[in-house]
Amino acid sequence: MGPQSTPDLSTQASSPSLSTVAIVGLGTMGTGIAEVLTRAGREVIGIDTDEAAARRAVSALESATARAVQRERLTERERQDALARFRTFTDLQAAADADLVIEVVPEDYELKRQVFAALDAVVRPDTILATGTNALSVTRLAADSQRPERVLGVHFFNPAPAMKLVEVVSSVLTAPTAVTAVTELARDLGKDPIAVGDRPGFVADGLLFGYLNQAAAMYESKYATREDIDAAMQLGCGLPMGPLALLDLIGVDTARTVLEAMYAESQDRLHAPAPILGQLAEAGLTGRKAGRGFYTYDAPGSATVVPDAESPAAADERSAGRPVSGVGVAGSGTMASGIAEVFAKAGYKVVLAARSLEKAEKAKARIAKSLGRSVDKGRMAAEARDAALAAITPAGSLDAFADVDLAVEAVAEDLAVKQELFRTLDKVCKPGAVLATTTSSLPVVACARATSRPQDVIGMHFFNPAPAMKLVEVVRTVLTADEVHATVRAVCAKVRKHPVDCGDRAGFIVNALLFPYLNNAIKMVEEHYATLDEIDAAMKLGGGYPMGPFELLDVVGLDVSLAIEKVLHAEFRDPGLAPAPLLEHLVAAGCLGRKTGRGFREYAARR
């Protein structure tokens, strides 16, 4: 096109339409962004020096739009129009008439700088230049550009057609009109944009990669297997993928680059890349794209995991375990009732003991209501409900545990209270009975040492609500017998729970990975980097989390969260694990979350 086609700058400034967009880099992300833009009616210029990459992008767009037609999300005419709007080139000169250029080349600063320098010589003065980086400095790229005011970040999430979040990243040099134009474009694409400042990882990845890094370090320390770490976070937190599988999807090398950038800014040890990330990257074991990372895949680029030397054996041959027919559950709260319900539905005879018979009977009544709801929803037959209720015997004393094969305590999260209870269990339970604690944060071995048979004591950390949540963390102390461990795993299988093995250290798997992430979200708010709503939206839309961190904190309870944070900090002595002051202040003020009507947010009073 000649000079006569240059748009009117005054019109462009007041209402920039960004109708023609150039994408530099046609890998997975670039191709995904191109699909989103073409289906939204934009003219898209795809640029990649590798002609094969350009051909793959065209083929991918053809396949994706064909699937959309099959699913009746596009008509064939709309598909053909979208394909016609996508043109590919191997020369950056093709971006000359673009209103917006988005670069999504590999995460290498010098490469990106060269792309921006070349674009400076090609595009119009009013063209907005956007980087798709999630780790490198947008400000530095802008400062090295001829027109820093038109440079910003636009961070899509993979897969771009499906993921709703777009982080629009401005530096101190970015013109507000550029931010407005790109934000309006994102909304027009059906995305949910949030405005963020320039720091490594921005909001979503800034929280996500610290969590992924800790998971890698947990695996490296041989604290838990890769399968157990991933299963724990999926089943315990409702996440769409486990952290190690996600690292393989993202790319181990990419994760390491992001963490290096985060650590350079924060100097927080939680962001210092776990050595295993460097070792895997240097060995070329970068995840799915290489066919091997934390897991092994049947081919480079495949999502299909195949067995390797680390895969767990099909059957547990460590020990046969002890027979269990009778179970005692100590406590009368929600967790105790839920655990008793789980065992009764699985056919065990259950003794539910509380501090008084009245409390135990109220707990059984709570179970009856729960089972009744299951019947009403068609999840359970009335006969099965009646059998489960008949299997539960309420008791007002732990003396009723004399004949149980497994005793599970679910009383207050107070070590002195639990130790006193275990001293009593030691006296009343028969020899060979397995004694289990449901603690989520206290040392299991401290409960074990309160008895004369520490080899029979183990942790069984159920998750709330116990009837619905599939995960049980099986916590061995250095004194727990193999036979006891095998017994509990067999019981978990019978009650249809997924057991994951871990050692007796603060937080076990789930809380040790979850609460530092929650703490970092609070610190992000303290630093005025993003709001509660922006952070919650970022993690739900960008990470696929069922709840944002502040929603979850208010549900868990800020006092419970603070207690767990303190335990983690005391155990690992890492300054980065110190509870955020804002959390401490809210707890001191009695703002404990939903249960008090106010936490990070305010809630309507319950009627």
N, C-alpha and C positions, 0 to 999 in steps of 0.2 A: 504494500500500500504506500501511496505517496503522502507528502505532508498534509494534503488537503483532508485526509481522514483523521487527523489528530483531533481528539475531542475537545470541546470548550472547557477550559480549565476552571472557569467560575462555576459552571454546571457540575463539573467533576467534584469540586470542593464541597458543594452544598448537598449533592445527592449522588455519591459515587455508586454505580451499579455493579462494577467489577464483573462485566459480562463475559470478558475473555480472560481466562486464567491459564498460565503456563505452569506445568509441573516439571521440575528438573530432578531427575532420578526416578526411574520406573521400576523400582523393586516392589515388594509387597505393599508397602505403605503408599508409595506414589501411585501405584495402580489402583489401590482402594480409594484414594482421594479423587482420582480421575473419574472413577465410577460414580461417586457421590455427585460430583460437579456436572457430569454429562447428563445424569438422570434428572438433575434439577434445572436443566435448560441452559447451562453455561457452555460456551465454546471452550474446549480444552486443547491446549498445545502440549503434548507430551514430548519431553526432551531427554534423551539418554545417549551417551556416546557409544554404547553397546547396542548394535542393531538387533541382536538376539533378544535383549531385554525389552526393546520396543515391540518386537513381534510377540513376545510372551504377554506383554501388557494388552495388546490388541486381542489376543486369543482369550486372555482372562476376562476381559470386558465382554466379549462375545458370549462366553460361557455363563457369566454371571447374569447377563440380561436375558439369556435364553431360559435360565432357571426361573427368573422373575416372571417371564411370560407363562411358563408352565404352572406357576403358583398363582397366576392371575393377578399379579401385582403390577404388570405392565401389559399393554397391548402390543401386538407385533409392530404396528405403525410407530408407537412410542419407542420401541426397541431400536428400530431402524433409524429413527431420528437421533436417538442418543449416540448410536455408533457413528453416525455421520458427523457428529459434533466433536469427535475425538480424532485428532491427527497427530502423528508422531514424526519426530525429526531427530537428527544426531548433532545438530549445531545450535548453540545458544542464540544465534542470530534470529532463530525462529520466534524468540520471545519479544521481538521488537514492538509488536502491537498489543501486547498483553496489558491489561489493567492491573493485574496482580500476578506475581511470580512466587510460587512456593517451592523452595528447594528441600528435597528429602534425600540428599546424598548421604553416604556413610558418615558416622559420627567422628569426623576428623577435622579439627579446626582449620588447618591449613587448606584442606580441600574445599571446605565451605567458603573460606576467605577468597580463594581463587575464583570460585563460582560467582560470588558477589562482585568481585572486581570486574570480571568479564561482563556481568549484567549491567554494571554501571555504564559501560561503554555502548550498550545495546538498547536499553529500554528508554521510554519517555521520561522526562523529569518528574511527572506526576504518578508514575507507576509505583505501586507498593511492593516492596520486597519482603517476603516472609521466610523465616527459617523454621523447619520442622524439628529442630533439635529439642531434646529433652534433657540434655546434660551440659551443653556448652553455653558460653556467655553470649546472650543476645546483644548486650551492651557493647561488648568487644567487637562483634561482627558489625554493629552499627557504626561504631567509632572508626572502623577501618574502611567504611563505605564512603562514597563521595557525598551522599545525601542521607545522613544518619536519621533524619526526622521521618523518613519513609520506611525504615526498617523495623520490623517487629517479629515476634514469634507466633506461630499458629500450630499448636500441638494437637494433632488428631491422635486417636487411640486405635489400636489394632484389634479386630478388623475395622477399618474406617467406615465401611457401609453400615455396620451394625451398631457400633459404639456411639452413644449420643454426646459424649463430652468433647468439647474443644476448648483448650486453654489458650486464651489470647494474651500474649506476653508482651508487655511494653517495657522499654528501658526508659531512663531519665531523658533520653534524647528523642523518643518517639512522639510524633505529632498526634494529638487527640483525634483529629479527623481520620487518620489511618486506622486507629484502634476502632473507631465507630464504624468505619466502612467494613472492616473485616468481621466485626461482631455482628453487623446486620447480615452479612453474607452467610455466616454460620447459622444464624436463625433461619434464613431463607432455605438453607440446606436441610432443615429439620433437626438441627443440632441444638445442644444446650451449651452456649458459650459462657465461660466465667473469665473475668479479667484478673490477671495475676501479674506480679512484678517479676523481675529477672533474678532468679536464683536457681541453682541446679536442682532439677527434678520438679520445679514449680510446686503445685499442690499434690496432685495424685501420685506422681512418681517420687516426690520428695518423701512421702509417707511410705509408699509401697516398697521402695528399694532398701530402706533401712530394715524393714521386716524380712525381705528376701535374704539380705545379707546375714541376719541373725540365724535364719533357718539353715543357710549354707554352713555357718560356723557350728551350729548344733550337730549337723550331720558329720562335719569334719572331725568333731571331738568324739565321734562314735557314741554319743549319748543315746541316739535313737536311729533306727534305720530310715532310709529315704522313704520307703513305703509307709512307715508309721508316722513320720512327720507330715507327709502329705495327707494321709487319711485323717489325722488328728485335726488339721486345720479345715479340711472340707466338712467333716462330720461335726466337729466341735463349734465351728463358727459359720457354717453354711457358705463357705467360699466356693466359687465355681471350679477352682483348681488348687492343688497343693502348691506350696512355694517352690519346691525343687522342680516339679513339672513345669511351672510357670517360668522359672529361670531358663529351662531348656527351650521353651517356646520363644521367649524374648531374645535369647542368645546370651550365653555366659560372658562372651567378650563385651557385648553391649552393656550388660549389667555392671561389669567391672568398670567400664568407662564412666557410667553415670555415678557410681559410688566414688570413684577417684575425684570427680568434680565436686561431689557433695562434701567429701572429706576435706578437700582443699579449702572450702569455704567455712565449714563448721568446726573442723578439728575435733569432731565428736567421734570417739572410738567406735560407736555403733555404726558409723559410716565408713570406717576403714575397711576396705574390701577384705573379706575372709581369704586367707592364703589359697584355699582350694580353688577359688574363682580364677586366680592367676595361673595356677598349675594346669587347670583344665584348658584355659584359653591358650596358654603357650603350647600345649600338646595338640591343639587343633580340635579339641573335644568341646565344641561351642554349643552343643545342644541339638535340637531337631535338624537344623540346617546342615549339620555335619554328620548326622546319623548316630551321634553319641554325645552325651553330656553327663548329667547325673544318671540318666537312664540310657539304655541302648535301644535304637529304633531299627526297623527292618530295612530302611534305606534313607539316605540323606533327604531331608524335606518331609519325611513321613511322620505321621502322628501315632503310628502303631508301635507300641513298646513290645520288645521281645525279651525273653529271659536272658540273663547273663550271670556272671559269677556271683553277683550280690543278690540275686533274686531269692526270696524266701522259699524254703522247702514246702512242698505241697502239704505235708502233714507234720505236726509237731511231735517229734520223737524223743523229746527230752525226758518226759516222765508221764506216767499214766494218770497221776493225780489221785486224790482221795474221793470216795463216794460222798455225794451230798444229796440228802433228801429233805432235810429240815433246815430252814434259814431263820435266823433271828435278826430283826431290824430294830435298832435302838434310836428313838427320837419320835417326835410327834409333829414336826413341821412339814413344809411342802416337800422337801427333798426326801425325808424319811417315808412319807406317805407314797410318794412316787416310786421309790425303790421297792417298797413292800408290794405295790401294785404290779410292778414288773415281775417280781419273783412269783407272785400268786398266779398271774396269767400264764406263766411258763410251767405251772404244775407243781411247784414246790409248796410244802407246808410252811407257813410263815407265822412266826410269833412276833407281834408288833408291840414292843415294850416302851412305855413312857414313864414320866415321873409319877404319874397316877393313872389308875385304871380309867378315870374319866377322860383324861387327855388322850389315852390310847384309843378309847371308843370314838372320840371326836375325829381322830385321825382315820379310823376305819370308815367313819361316815363320809369323810372327804373322798376316800377311795371309792365308796359306793356311788357317789355323785359322778366321779370321773368315769367309772365303768358304765354308768347309766347314759352318759353323753355318747360313749362309744356305741352303745346299743342303738340309741336314737339316730345316729349317723350311719347306721348299717355296717359298722366296722367290726361288730362283735355280736354273736348270738346271745339271747337272753340266758340260755342254758350255760354258756361259757362264763357269763357274768356271775351267775349264781354260784358256779363251781369255784371261781376265783375268790369270791367273798367268803365262801364257806371254808376256804383254805387258810384264812387269816384269823388268828386268835389274838385279841388284844390282851395286854397284861400291864400291871402297874408296877412291876419290878423286874430287874434283870435276872432274878432267880429263875424266871420262866425259860431262860436260855440253857438250862441244864442239859438238854438232849439235842440241841441244834448242832449241825455239822459245819455251818458257816454263820458267823455273827458279823453283822455290818453296822457300824455306828454312823449316824447322821445327825449328830447333836451340834451345839454351837461351835463356831470356829475359834475356839479358845483352848490353848495347849493344856492348861491346868485342868480344865473340865474334861478334856479327852483322856488325859493321863489317869485321872481318877476313875473314869469309866473303864479303861483298859485294866486297871488294877482289879476292878470288880469282875470283869469278864474272865480274868485269869483264875479267879476263885470259883466262879459258878460254871464255866464251860467245861465240858468233858475233855480229857486228853485227846489230842489229834484234831480238835475243832480248829478251823481256820478263822482268825480274827482279822477283820478288815476295817480300815478307816476310809471315809469319803472325803477327807481333807483336800482342799484345793491349794493350800499354801503352806501348811505346817509340816515339819519333818516327820515322816512316818516312823523313822527309827526312834524318835523320842517317845512315841506311843508304844513301840515294841519294847523299849527298855523298861517301861512301867510294868511289864509282865515277867514271869519266870520262863517264858517260852517265846523269845523274840523271833525264833525261826518260823513260828506259825503266824506271824503278823505281816500284813501286806496292805498296800493302798489300792482301793477301788474307787477311782474318782469318776462318779457319774456326773452328767451335765443336766441342767434344769431346762425344761421339765423332763424328768427321768423317763416317763413312759414314751415320750416322743423322740428324744435325742438318742442316736444310735451309738455314740462313742462312750467307751470306758477306758480311762488311762489306768493301766495296771502298773503299780509302782512297787518295785522291789527295793528293799534295803540291802545293805551288805550282809545282813544276817538271814534274810528270807530263804527258806529251803526251796529247792527246785520243785519238789513235790507240791508245795503250797502254790507256787507260781502256776504250775500246770493245772491244778485244781481250779483256780480262779479263771484261767483262760477257757477251760471246759465249761464252767458255769456261764461265762459271758456268751459262749456259743449257744447254750441252751436257752438263754433269755433273749437271744437274737440281738445281741449288742456286738459292736466291733471293738475288740480289745487292741490297744496299742501299748507296747512295752516301753517303759522309761525308768530311769534311776531316780533315787530319792534326793532330788534337789529342787530348790524353790521354783514354783511355777510349772514344774513338769514340762510338758510340751506346749500345750495350748496357751496357758497364761504367760509362760515365759516369752512367747512370740507375740501374743496379742497386746499385752499391757504396755510394753515399750512403744508400740505403734500408737496406742491411745494417748500415751503421755506426750509423744512427739506432736500429735495433733493439737493438744492443749498448748504446747509451746508455740506452735504456729500462730494460734490466736493471740497469745501473750505478746508476740512480736508484731502484732497488727499486720501480718502478712496477708491473711485471708479471714473471712468471717466464718462463724459456725455453719451457716447455710451453704456457703461456697465449698467448705471442706467436706461436709456431709454429701453434697451433690457430687463433688469430684470423685469420692470413693465409691459411691453407688453407680454413677454413670461411667466412670473411667476404669474402675476396678471390678465392677460386677458384685460389689459387696451387698449383702441383703440389708444392712443398716449402715448409716454413716457413723463415724466414731463418737460423735456427741449424742446421737440417738442411743447408741449402745451404752455409753457411760451412764446416761440417765436411767436406763432400764436396769443395768447391773446394780447401780447405787454408787454414789461418789465415795461414800465411806468405805464400802467393800473394795472399790477400785484403789483408793488410797492405801488401804491396808496391804493389798497385794503388791502395789508399787514399792512400799516400804520394805516388804519381805525380799523382793527381788534386789533392791538396792543394797540391803544388808548382806545378802548372800554373795552377790557378784562384785560388790564394791566399785562399780563402774559409775563415774560421775554422770554419764549420760542417762542413767537409770534413776537419778534422784527425782522424786515426784515434783511435777510442775507446781510452782507456788500458787497459781490460780486454783488448782485442785485443792490444795490445803486450805486456802482461804474460804472456798465455798463450803467445805466440810465444817470448818470452824464456825461458819455462819448458820449451820443447820440446813443448808441447801443440799440435800442428798439425792435429788433426782425425782423420778415420778412418785416414789413412795411418800415424799413430803410435799409434793405439788410444785417444787421448784428445784432445779439443778442448773444445768447450763441453759435450760429453757424453762418457761413457766407452763404449768399444766392446769387445766380446769379441775376444780375440786370434785372429788367423787361424791355422788349422791348416795 
